[in-house]
Amino acid sequence: MSSSIILYAETDIAKRVRDFSDTNESDFKVVAIAASYDDCIEKALDCSADIILFQMTHPVYKIQNFFYELETYDISPTLIIFNIVTDNECVYSMTSHQNTLYMERLKRFFTRSLGPEFRCHFNYIGEEQESNLIMESRIKKLEKTEYLNDILRGVTYREFLYYKKKVGLKLNHSGYYVYLWNLTDIEYSDHDLNKNIYYFVGEEFLKECQEIVDMYKGGEAFFISPLRVCIIINDFDSNSEAKKQQTLQEMINKLNNVTNCKTAFNYMSGYIKNIEDIRDAYESFDRLKIYNFFCRDARLLTQQYINSIRKEVNYHYIDDILREIREIINYDIFDPKLNELVKKLFLDIIKPSLSYNLYYYCYTALISTLMDKYNGQYNKKAMDNNSPTQLYYSSIEQKYHEFMESVHLLKALLSIKNTIKNTIVLKTIEFIHENYSEDITVNLIASELNVSNSYLSQVFKKELGVTIIHYIITYRIQKAKELISSSDELISNVASKVGYFDVKHFSKTFKKITGHTPMQYKKQNQKAGYV
């Protein structure tokens, strides 16, 4: 039986590979041609593809997003990536495989499909014909990277001059900035299998960064770790400070455009006069990154940006808002003003304060009030992940949505037990709780209860303050969170158990509600459990 391939490449190359697949008997068959990396994911899910064969495109960060999506949807096909480096040369790499014969057959299929027009080079340590060249190249790069990392750890000027001469560093003798790109959520758990692919993509990513830096006064781009890139940028020669800042901003905008991964944060130091001060600038990254929780929407995090948005805290005003929220929780939790006040507290007051202490103070006050009033009914478990480490991977916006979702669930529970007088609404909720894993719709519920759609929707919204569809989605996602937290179920299995038969739709909905993909939520809860 042949292995199925999803193919993503330039039109003429895709046609060449597809035609070869169709006209030759082979162990490999192209079953679909994708129009983008996202389309690769969709088609891989639809076809249960064994292999994704894809061309490297620019900017390379889109491939980083592609790796992230593969992990999110819990699919792990064999990957083969190629890059057309000249009109007739191609470099490629692929997932390691225990079956070496399988790898050889796949390599042969790919190289033959490109025909005599392209000379293909396999970029892989251990390839007999070219392993020495590849290894020598990597050793030189590793040596240079180690010297640059040593500069970040702290060197004397004399040591810097030695490193600069030894490996030809493109750094001035004085005047620098440090730019950092940091992936926060991707963990290459399959690094042993895809190490060469990640290295292949990472080298091209660095090349993009380096090309932008070289357009100006130069500098050095290098990996600190698989998830973090540092760029030491030379200062600009200019008699005009305004012109210098304009040039710097122009370069930073270009860097931001090639480092725009959906799971990355970008940081920028202030001006660094001497090479000996690089370490202090790099360490300031750890002081800046704690603000991710409040500044998730910032494209570039700098001390200047932090200073510009920070607002002083008026605790008397905050206590007044907390008091008003407590009164609503205690006396009329269904008051629509509750959402308005909580949103104002989280996003208009806590967020610009940049204060974890204020966040914990307000969060604890709200949770305590809910627990005191509705002890045994309020589900606090979903709100427990509030350690600083966990918050770093979250955002104040997400915590606001999580809190309000927990309140909506509490209101639904209270409605069922105490508040709801309308038997139609009670029966609707009971039907949802009993059948949430099935394909239920408003039409189906209305038919079961022998009422019209419009009447059912109207009385439900009036009683609970949310639509039936919103309630179904919220309830399903809450059940999904419980399953993910308490089991080792595959994400696809969790999706089907809570009524989603399209994994991609489930993942998008889960992220919209919780702020995390199912895989991120699973990892964070596993980490929290270990701690």
DRENVOSE-796121 format. One record per residue (C-alpha): residue in one letter; x, y negated, z negated. Coordinates in pm, 1 decimal, m for minus. Each point is the difference from the previous one (the first is absolute). Layout:
<atoms>
ATOM rotor     east    north       up
ATOM     A        X        Y        Z
...
</atoms>
This chain:
<atoms>
ATOM rotor     east    north       up
ATOM     M      0.0      0.0      0.0
ATOM     S    141.2   m341.1     98.5
ATOM     S     60.5   m286.3   m244.0
ATOM     S   m216.8   m308.0     54.5
ATOM     I    165.6   m338.4     53.7
ATOM     I   m130.4   m354.5    m49.3
ATOM     L    204.0   m229.2    226.1
ATOM     Y     60.6   m373.7    m33.4
ATOM     A    231.9   m164.7    253.1
ATOM     E     23.7   m252.0    281.6
ATOM     T   m245.9     79.8    277.3
ATOM     D    250.0    135.1    253.7
ATOM     I    181.9    212.8   m257.5
ATOM     A   m326.8    129.0   m149.1
ATOM     K   m115.2     99.8    348.5
ATOM     R    330.9    175.3     67.8
ATOM     V    m20.7    206.6   m321.5
ATOM     R   m372.1     72.5     44.4
ATOM     D     49.5    115.9    359.8
ATOM     F    288.1    224.0   m105.0
ATOM     S   m217.8    149.0   m275.8
ATOM     D   m287.2     65.3    242.7
ATOM     T    204.2    153.8    281.5
ATOM     N    242.6    218.6   m194.2
ATOM     E    m65.2    299.9   m216.9
ATOM     S    131.0    m96.5   m338.5
ATOM     D    m36.2     54.0   m373.3
ATOM     F   m102.1   m366.4    m24.4
ATOM     K   m302.5   m178.6    144.1
ATOM     V    m87.7   m370.5     m3.6
ATOM     V   m362.1     m8.2   m116.0
ATOM     A    m41.9   m377.5    m30.7
ATOM     I    176.8   m325.0     87.7
ATOM     A    m25.8   m268.1   m267.7
ATOM     A    m23.7   m373.4     64.9
ATOM     S    170.8   m102.8   m325.9
ATOM     Y    146.3    136.5   m321.4
ATOM     D   m341.7    m29.8   m166.1
ATOM     D   m149.4    191.9    290.0
ATOM     C    263.3    270.9    m58.9
ATOM     I   m139.6     45.8   m350.6
ATOM     E   m360.0     18.2    121.2
ATOM     K     77.7    248.1    274.0
ATOM     A    220.9    209.7   m230.6
ATOM     L   m291.1     26.1   m244.5
ATOM     D   m250.7     76.9    274.9
ATOM     C    216.3    261.0    172.0
ATOM     S    184.7    140.6   m303.6
ATOM     A    315.2    m57.8    206.0
ATOM     D    317.9    194.6    m67.5
ATOM     I    233.6   m266.7    141.7
ATOM     I      1.5   m376.8     45.9
ATOM     L    240.4   m109.4    273.5
ATOM     F     42.2   m376.6     m2.0
ATOM     Q    216.7   m272.7    145.4
ATOM     M    170.5   m260.0   m215.8
ATOM     T   m155.4   m342.7     54.1
ATOM     H     76.3   m342.1   m138.9
ATOM     P    m37.2   m145.1   m254.1
ATOM     V    104.8    317.2   m181.5
ATOM     Y   m201.6    m73.9   m314.9
ATOM     K   m301.4    145.6    184.9
ATOM     I    172.2    339.3    m18.3
ATOM     Q     46.3    m44.3   m376.9
ATOM     N   m375.6    m61.6    m18.5
ATOM     F    m51.1    312.6    209.4
ATOM     F    201.8    212.2   m246.2
ATOM     Y   m206.9   m147.8   m280.8
ATOM     E   m327.0     88.7    176.3
ATOM     L    116.7    358.4     55.2
ATOM     E     53.4     34.3   m372.5
ATOM     T   m325.5   m177.3    m80.2
ATOM     Y   m203.9    245.4    205.9
ATOM     D    196.5    292.6   m138.5
ATOM     I    107.8    133.6    339.8
ATOM     S    349.7    123.0     77.0
ATOM     P     46.2     94.5    365.5
ATOM     T    342.2     52.2    152.6
ATOM     L    124.5   m339.9    115.4
ATOM     I    218.9    m70.1    299.3
ATOM     I     98.7   m362.3     64.5
ATOM     F    192.6   m139.5    294.5
ATOM     N    143.9   m332.8    104.7
ATOM     I     81.0   m103.5    357.0
ATOM     V    334.4   m179.1    m40.8
ATOM     T     86.1    m57.5    368.9
ATOM     D   m170.7     59.6    333.3
ATOM     N    112.6    361.9      1.1
ATOM     E     92.4     81.9   m362.2
ATOM     C   m219.6    118.1   m283.6
ATOM     V     86.0     67.5   m364.8
ATOM     Y   m233.9    214.9   m206.0
ATOM     S    m36.1    167.0   m338.8
ATOM     M   m248.5    238.7   m156.2
ATOM     T   m127.7    165.3   m315.8
ATOM     S    226.6    272.6   m132.6
ATOM     H   m148.7    346.5     29.6
ATOM     Q     94.8    331.0   m162.8
ATOM     N    m60.9    170.3    331.3
ATOM     T    301.1   m114.4    202.8
ATOM     L   m130.7    176.0    310.7
ATOM     Y   m318.2   m207.3    m24.9
ATOM     M    207.3   m317.9    m20.5
ATOM     E    205.4    100.5    302.3
ATOM     R   m313.3     76.0    204.6
ATOM     L   m153.9   m335.7    m93.7
ATOM     K    322.4   m183.5     86.4
ATOM     R     14.5    181.0    332.3
ATOM     F   m363.8    m86.4     74.4
ATOM     F     61.8   m368.0    m71.0
ATOM     T    325.6    m37.2    193.6
ATOM     R   m137.5    191.9    299.7
ATOM     S   m316.6   m209.7      1.4
ATOM     L    208.3   m314.3     50.1
ATOM     G    171.8    174.7    286.2
ATOM     P    328.9    m96.0    159.5
ATOM     E    m86.4   m372.8    m18.3
ATOM     F     99.1    m18.1   m367.4
ATOM     R    307.7    126.0   m181.3
ATOM     C   m120.4     96.6   m347.5
ATOM     H    214.0    m13.2   m316.0
ATOM     F   m116.3    179.0   m313.6
ATOM     N     72.3   m222.7   m301.6
ATOM     Y     50.4    259.0   m272.6
ATOM     I    284.4     88.8   m234.9
ATOM     G    106.3    352.3     79.7
ATOM     E    m44.1    m14.0    376.4
ATOM     E    312.7    177.4    123.0
ATOM     Q     78.4   m213.8    301.6
ATOM     E    m39.2   m341.6   m158.4
ATOM     S      4.4     61.1   m375.5
ATOM     N    348.9   m147.4    m45.7
ATOM     L    m92.7   m322.5    177.0
ATOM     I   m320.9    m36.1   m198.2
ATOM     M    168.2     81.1   m328.0
ATOM     E    289.4   m237.9     62.8
ATOM     S   m243.3   m279.6     83.6
ATOM     R   m202.4     64.0   m316.3
ATOM     I    310.1     11.8   m219.5
ATOM     K    111.3   m341.3    128.2
ATOM     K   m344.2   m144.9    m67.2
ATOM     L    m11.5    159.7   m346.0
ATOM     E    339.2   m150.7    m85.8
ATOM     K   m114.9   m345.8    105.0
ATOM     T   m330.1     41.6   m186.8
ATOM     E    185.2    100.5   m316.4
ATOM     Y    217.1   m313.7     17.2
ATOM     L   m310.3   m215.3     43.9
ATOM     N   m172.5    170.8   m291.5
ATOM     D    310.8    m62.7   m208.1
ATOM     I    m29.3   m370.2     83.8
ATOM     L   m355.2      9.8   m140.0
ATOM     R    131.5    164.5   m317.2
ATOM     G    259.1   m277.4    m37.0
ATOM     V    346.6    m54.4    147.2
ATOM     T    278.6   m252.8    m27.1
ATOM     Y     81.9   m224.3    292.6
ATOM     R    319.2    195.8     58.7
ATOM     E   m192.1    330.1     18.8
ATOM     F   m245.6   m161.7    239.4
ATOM     L    280.5   m105.5    234.3
ATOM     Y    132.6    357.5      0.2
ATOM     Y   m342.2    143.9     88.8
ATOM     K    m55.9   m268.1    263.3
ATOM     K    326.0     86.2    173.5
ATOM     K    m30.7    378.4    m46.0
ATOM     V   m336.4     41.2    174.6
ATOM     G    m44.6   m335.8    173.7
ATOM     L   m283.6   m143.3   m208.7
ATOM     K   m190.9   m281.8    172.7
ATOM     L     m5.6   m214.7   m312.7
ATOM     N    121.3   m354.4    m56.2
ATOM     H    245.6    m83.7   m274.1
ATOM     S   m270.4   m194.8   m185.2
ATOM     G   m370.7    m81.5     13.8
ATOM     Y   m264.1    278.4     17.3
ATOM     Y   m361.0    105.6    m46.2
ATOM     V   m124.4    348.3    m92.8
ATOM     Y   m311.5    138.8    170.9
ATOM     L   m146.1    330.3   m124.7
ATOM     W   m250.6    235.4    161.7
ATOM     N   m147.0    253.3   m239.8
ATOM     L   m241.0    285.5     74.1
ATOM     T   m205.9     65.2   m309.9
ATOM     D   m230.9    289.9     71.3
ATOM     I    167.4    225.8    251.1
ATOM     E    184.8    289.7   m154.5
ATOM     Y    169.1    223.1    253.1
ATOM     S    m98.4    328.2   m161.5
ATOM     D     82.6    175.2    327.2
ATOM     H    343.8   m159.9     22.1
ATOM     D    173.7    337.8     30.9
ATOM     L   m200.3     72.9    315.3
ATOM     N     m8.0   m345.0    159.1
ATOM     K    328.2   m146.7   m125.1
ATOM     N    138.4    m45.5    350.5
ATOM     I   m318.6   m163.3    126.1
ATOM     Y     m5.9   m244.5   m291.1
ATOM     Y    366.6    m77.5     57.0
ATOM     F    m63.2    m43.8    372.5
ATOM     V   m284.3   m247.2    m63.3
ATOM     G    185.0   m171.6   m284.6
ATOM     E    300.7    m72.8    219.3
ATOM     E   m222.6   m159.4    262.8
ATOM     F   m177.5   m200.2   m270.2
ATOM     L    333.6   m132.4   m124.2
ATOM     K     98.3    m84.6    355.6
ATOM     E   m312.4   m215.6     38.0
ATOM     C     81.2   m186.0   m321.4
ATOM     Q    364.5    m41.1     95.4
ATOM     E    m87.2   m137.0    345.1
ATOM     I   m209.2   m275.8   m157.4
ATOM     V    271.0    m90.8   m250.7
ATOM     D    261.4     m6.1    277.8
ATOM     M   m210.5   m249.2    196.3
ATOM     Y     85.6   m254.9   m265.8
ATOM     K    315.7    m13.2   m212.7
ATOM     G     14.4    373.4    m61.2
ATOM     G      7.1    219.1   m307.5
ATOM     E    m35.6    367.6    m85.9
ATOM     A   m307.4    226.7    m18.0
ATOM     F     34.4    331.8   m184.7
ATOM     F   m193.5    260.5   m197.2
ATOM     I     31.0     m4.9   m379.0
ATOM     S   m224.9    306.8    m23.7
ATOM     P   m236.6    178.6    241.5
ATOM     L   m273.9   m239.1   m111.8
ATOM     R    193.4   m326.9    m18.8
ATOM     V    192.6   m212.3    250.2
ATOM     C    216.7   m296.4    m93.4
ATOM     I    102.4   m277.1    239.2
ATOM     I    277.0   m236.8   m108.0
ATOM     I    m45.6   m311.6    213.7
ATOM     N    270.6   m256.5     63.1
ATOM     D    m79.0   m363.3    m75.8
ATOM     F    m46.9   m236.6    294.6
ATOM     D    237.0   m282.9     92.8
ATOM     S   m200.0   m320.2     19.4
ATOM     N     32.6   m353.5   m126.3
ATOM     S   m377.3    m16.6    m32.2
ATOM     E   m159.8    191.6   m284.9
ATOM     A   m336.5    m21.0    176.8
ATOM     K    148.1    153.2    315.2
ATOM     K    164.2    274.0   m206.0
ATOM     Q   m327.5     90.3   m171.9
ATOM     Q   m185.0     m4.1    332.3
ATOM     T    252.5    242.2    152.0
ATOM     L    m12.7    224.8   m307.2
ATOM     Q   m380.4      9.5      9.6
ATOM     E      4.2     80.6    370.5
ATOM     M    229.5    296.3    m60.2
ATOM     I   m200.7    122.2   m299.9
ATOM     N   m320.9     m6.1    205.6
ATOM     K    166.8    222.3    259.4
ATOM     L    126.1    236.3   m270.9
ATOM     N   m346.7     17.6   m152.1
ATOM     N   m139.2    100.2    337.5
ATOM     V    232.3    302.2     30.4
ATOM     T    m32.2    105.4   m366.0
ATOM     N   m379.7    m21.0    m11.2
ATOM     C    m67.9    350.5   m137.6
ATOM     K   m336.8     35.5   m169.5
ATOM     T    165.3    142.9   m314.5
ATOM     A    297.0   m239.0    m19.0
ATOM     F     73.9   m309.3   m205.1
ATOM     N    252.9   m259.5    119.0
ATOM     Y    212.1   m209.6   m236.5
ATOM     M    234.7   m291.3     54.8
ATOM     S    260.9   m148.9   m231.3
ATOM     G     89.9   m364.9    m25.8
ATOM     Y    329.2   m140.3    128.1
ATOM     I    310.8    188.6   m121.8
ATOM     K    322.5   m199.0     10.0
ATOM     N    265.4    266.3    m70.4
ATOM     I     30.2    371.5     75.6
ATOM     E     54.2     66.5   m371.7
ATOM     D   m355.8   m125.8    m63.4
ATOM     I   m166.3    252.0    233.2
ATOM     R    m60.3    239.0   m290.1
ATOM     D   m204.0   m255.8   m193.4
ATOM     A   m209.1    m70.7    309.1
ATOM     Y    m62.2    370.7     55.4
ATOM     E    m97.3     54.4   m363.3
ATOM     S   m253.0   m282.3     33.0
ATOM     F   m190.7    239.1    226.8
ATOM     D   m104.8    198.4   m308.9
ATOM     R   m120.7   m319.2   m162.7
ATOM     L   m199.3    m92.9    309.5
ATOM     K   m151.5    337.8     77.1
ATOM     I   m203.2      2.1   m320.7
ATOM     Y   m216.3   m267.1    165.4
ATOM     N   m114.4    241.3    273.1
ATOM     F   m308.6     73.1   m207.1
ATOM     F   m107.1   m363.4     33.0
ATOM     C    147.9    m79.3    344.0
ATOM     R    m88.3    300.6    212.5
ATOM     D   m113.1   m229.4    281.7
ATOM     A    331.3   m189.2     23.8
ATOM     R    205.4     78.7    312.3
ATOM     L    323.1   m103.5   m171.5
ATOM     L     53.1    m21.7   m373.1
ATOM     T    243.8   m267.4   m115.7
ATOM     Q     55.6   m185.9   m324.5
ATOM     Q   m108.8   m316.3    176.7
ATOM     Y   m330.5    164.6     97.9
ATOM     I    m55.0    124.4   m356.5
ATOM     N     61.9   m349.0   m138.7
ATOM     S   m240.8   m153.7    251.8
ATOM     I   m299.7    219.6    m85.4
ATOM     R     42.1     49.0   m375.7
ATOM     K   m259.2   m179.6   m212.5
ATOM     E     m3.4    m71.3   m369.3
ATOM     V   m234.4    204.9   m216.1
ATOM     N   m277.8   m176.2   m190.9
ATOM     Y    m87.8    260.0   m263.0
ATOM     H   m292.6   m201.9   m135.9
ATOM     Y   m158.3      4.3    345.3
ATOM     I     73.4    372.6     37.5
ATOM     D   m152.1     78.7   m338.5
ATOM     D   m313.9   m188.6    103.6
ATOM     I    m32.5    211.0    317.2
ATOM     L     69.3    322.2   m191.4
ATOM     R   m263.0    m95.0   m254.7
ATOM     E   m254.9    m57.1    276.5
ATOM     I     86.5    333.3    163.7
ATOM     R    m30.9    181.2   m333.7
ATOM     E   m343.1   m148.2    m56.4
ATOM     I   m116.8    118.2    342.2
ATOM     I    139.4    350.6    m61.2
ATOM     N   m168.4     18.3   m341.2
ATOM     Y   m335.6   m148.0     91.0
ATOM     D    m57.1     33.9    376.5
ATOM     I    263.5    193.4    192.7
ATOM     F   m223.4    m18.9    309.4
ATOM     D     38.8   m379.6     14.9
ATOM     P    148.8    m74.9    349.3
ATOM     K    210.8   m271.4   m162.9
ATOM     L    220.9    274.6   m148.3
ATOM     N    169.2     74.4    332.1
ATOM     E     52.7   m370.4     66.2
ATOM     L    166.0    m59.8   m337.4
ATOM     V    221.9    309.7     13.7
ATOM     K    115.1    m92.4    350.7
ATOM     K     82.1   m350.4   m117.4
ATOM     L    191.5    139.0   m298.7
ATOM     F    208.7    247.5    201.8
ATOM     L     65.4   m193.7    319.6
ATOM     D    m20.1   m369.1    m94.9
ATOM     I    158.1     13.4   m345.2
ATOM     I    205.2    316.7    m59.7
ATOM     K    146.7     18.9    351.5
ATOM     P    157.2   m349.8     13.1
ATOM     S    119.0     35.5   m360.3
ATOM     L    240.5    279.5    111.0
ATOM     S    m26.5    123.3   m357.5
ATOM     Y    m25.7    368.6    m88.3
ATOM     N    m69.1   m102.2   m360.2
ATOM     L   m304.1   m193.5    112.0
ATOM     Y   m115.1    290.0    217.5
ATOM     Y     28.4    246.6   m291.9
ATOM     Y   m168.0   m246.4   m235.0
ATOM     C   m303.8    m44.6    228.1
ATOM     Y    m12.4    361.9    113.5
ATOM     T      8.0    129.4   m358.6
ATOM     A   m271.7   m245.9   m105.0
ATOM     L   m229.7    113.9    281.5
ATOM     I     59.2    370.9    m53.5
ATOM     S    m43.3    m31.0   m378.4
ATOM     T   m331.0   m178.2     46.4
ATOM     L   m127.6    267.4    237.0
ATOM     M    118.0    282.2   m225.7
ATOM     D   m153.3   m157.8   m311.0
ATOM     K   m332.7    m57.9    169.5
ATOM     Y    m21.9    314.7    212.8
ATOM     N    219.9    249.2   m181.6
ATOM     G    m33.2    344.2    156.0
ATOM     Q   m156.9   m136.7    316.9
ATOM     Y    275.1   m221.8    143.1
ATOM     N    256.1    194.0    204.6
ATOM     K    330.9   m151.6   m106.9
ATOM     K    213.3    280.0    147.4
ATOM     A      7.7   m152.1    346.8
ATOM     M    136.5   m324.0   m148.6
ATOM     D    283.1    147.7   m205.0
ATOM     N    294.6    m40.6    240.4
ATOM     N    120.4   m339.2   m119.8
ATOM     S    363.1     55.0    m90.2
ATOM     P    237.3   m256.3    157.6
ATOM     T    140.3    273.8    226.0
ATOM     Q   m345.0     85.5    130.0
ATOM     L    m99.6   m364.0     39.3
ATOM     Y    303.5    m58.9    221.1
ATOM     Y   m161.4    228.2    258.6
ATOM     S   m334.3   m171.4    m42.7
ATOM     S   m135.8   m355.1     22.3
ATOM     I   m219.6   m232.7   m201.6
ATOM     E   m258.2     17.9    281.9
ATOM     Q    m11.1    377.3    m25.7
ATOM     K    m42.5    m10.2   m378.4
ATOM     Y   m288.8   m241.6     37.5
ATOM     H   m172.8    234.8    246.2
ATOM     E     69.5    303.5   m220.2
ATOM     F   m147.8   m173.5   m301.0
ATOM     M   m314.5   m106.0    184.7
ATOM     E    m44.8    348.9    148.1
ATOM     S     13.8    144.6   m351.1
ATOM     V   m262.2   m253.4   m107.3
ATOM     H   m221.5     93.4    296.4
ATOM     L     20.2    365.6   m100.2
ATOM     L    m84.8    m88.9   m359.3
ATOM     K   m297.1   m205.8    115.8
ATOM     A   m120.5    291.4    207.6
ATOM     L     27.1    231.9   m298.2
ATOM     L   m180.4   m246.2   m225.0
ATOM     S   m266.5    m46.0    262.5
ATOM     I    m66.2    369.8     11.6
ATOM     K    m14.9     40.0   m376.5
ATOM     N   m148.3   m323.5   m123.3
ATOM     T    m86.2   m266.6    247.5
ATOM     I   m155.1    140.0    313.0
ATOM     K   m374.4     22.3    m15.7
ATOM     N    m53.9     69.7    366.5
ATOM     T    m23.8    374.2     46.3
ATOM     I     95.9    m28.9    366.7
ATOM     V    336.9   m151.5    m93.5
ATOM     L     54.2    262.9   m270.2
ATOM     K    m71.2    278.0    248.4
ATOM     T    230.4   m164.2    253.8
ATOM     I    288.6     m3.4   m245.3
ATOM     E    m66.7    357.8   m102.0
ATOM     F     m6.3    103.7    364.9
ATOM     I    334.6   m174.8     65.7
ATOM     H    165.4    159.4   m304.1
ATOM     E   m119.7    344.2    104.3
ATOM     N     78.7    m31.9    372.9
ATOM     Y    292.9   m244.4     28.4
ATOM     S    213.5    271.0    161.7
ATOM     E   m251.5     31.6    285.2
ATOM     D    m66.3   m229.4    294.6
ATOM     I   m262.7   m217.1   m169.1
ATOM     T   m146.9   m317.7    144.2
ATOM     V   m266.9   m251.5    m97.1
ATOM     N   m229.4    159.5    258.4
ATOM     L     47.0    341.9   m155.1
ATOM     I    m65.1   m122.0   m355.4
ATOM     A   m306.4   m198.5    109.8
ATOM     S   m133.6    306.7    179.9
ATOM     E     59.2    221.0   m307.0
ATOM     L   m184.0   m249.2   m223.2
ATOM     N   m271.3    m66.8    259.0
ATOM     V     50.0   m378.0      7.4
ATOM     S    106.5   m245.0    270.3
ATOM     N    365.3    m95.2     48.5
ATOM     S    m65.5   m369.0    m54.6
ATOM     Y   m193.2     52.7   m323.0
ATOM     L    262.1    237.4   m141.2
ATOM     S    286.7   m235.8     85.5
ATOM     Q   m186.0   m296.9   m147.1
ATOM     V    m89.0    152.5   m337.6
ATOM     F    344.8    160.5    m40.2
ATOM     K    184.0   m329.8     65.3
ATOM     K   m234.8   m182.3   m234.0
ATOM     E     55.6    247.2   m286.0
ATOM     L    378.5     58.2     30.5
ATOM     G    128.1   m306.6    183.7
ATOM     V    174.0    214.3    265.8
ATOM     T   m115.8    174.0    314.6
ATOM     I    m58.4    374.7     17.6
ATOM     I    293.8     42.4    237.5
ATOM     H    229.7   m192.9   m235.5
ATOM     Y   m111.5    216.7   m290.7
ATOM     I     60.1    321.2    197.8
ATOM     I    348.1   m115.0    105.1
ATOM     T     94.0   m110.0   m351.8
ATOM     Y   m122.9    324.2   m152.8
ATOM     R    182.5    212.1    257.4
ATOM     I    328.1   m187.0    m47.9
ATOM     Q    m31.5     30.2   m377.3
ATOM     K    m44.0    376.3     37.6
ATOM     A    296.4      7.8    240.3
ATOM     K    219.1   m178.9   m255.6
ATOM     E    m97.5    255.6   m262.5
ATOM     L     86.8    287.4    234.9
ATOM     I    332.6   m152.9    106.4
ATOM     S     97.4    m69.8   m361.6
ATOM     S    m92.6    341.7   m133.3
ATOM     S    101.9    240.2    277.0
ATOM     D    256.2     77.6    267.5
ATOM     E   m260.6      0.2    275.9
ATOM     L    108.9   m112.0    346.0
ATOM     I   m137.8   m341.1     92.3
ATOM     S   m198.1    158.0    283.8
ATOM     N   m167.1    238.2   m248.6
ATOM     V    m82.1   m283.9   m238.3
ATOM     A   m154.2   m194.7    288.6
ATOM     S   m231.9    286.2     97.6
ATOM     K   m100.6     61.3   m363.1
ATOM     V   m124.9   m355.8    m40.3
ATOM     G   m186.2    m17.4    328.6
ATOM     Y    263.3   m123.7    246.7
ATOM     F     73.0    230.4    289.4
ATOM     D    226.7   m247.8    178.1
ATOM     V    321.6    m29.0   m202.4
ATOM     K     97.1   m328.3    161.6
ATOM     H   m336.8   m157.6    m85.8
ATOM     F     31.4    129.5   m356.8
ATOM     S    351.8   m141.8    m38.4
ATOM     K   m101.5   m341.0    132.9
ATOM     T   m304.6    m12.3   m228.2
ATOM     F    201.7    117.2   m301.5
ATOM     K    259.3   m272.3     58.8
ATOM     K   m266.6   m265.3     49.9
ATOM     I   m159.1     89.0   m334.9
ATOM     T    310.7     73.3   m209.5
ATOM     G    277.0   m193.3    174.1
ATOM     H    198.8    324.2     39.4
ATOM     T      2.8    277.1    254.8
ATOM     P    m94.9    341.9   m143.4
ATOM     M    364.6    110.8     18.8
ATOM     Q    121.6   m311.7   m184.5
ATOM     Y   m264.7     50.6   m267.6
ATOM     K    100.4    364.8    m35.4
ATOM     K    368.0    m85.1    m40.3
ATOM     Q    m61.5   m276.9   m249.7
ATOM     N   m223.8    217.2   m215.4
ATOM     Q    252.7    283.4     12.2
ATOM     K    272.8   m241.1   m114.6
ATOM     A   m220.0   m141.8   m271.5
ATOM     G    m82.3    350.2   m119.3
ATOM     Y    368.4     88.8    m20.4
ATOM     V     83.1   m310.3   m200.5
</atoms>
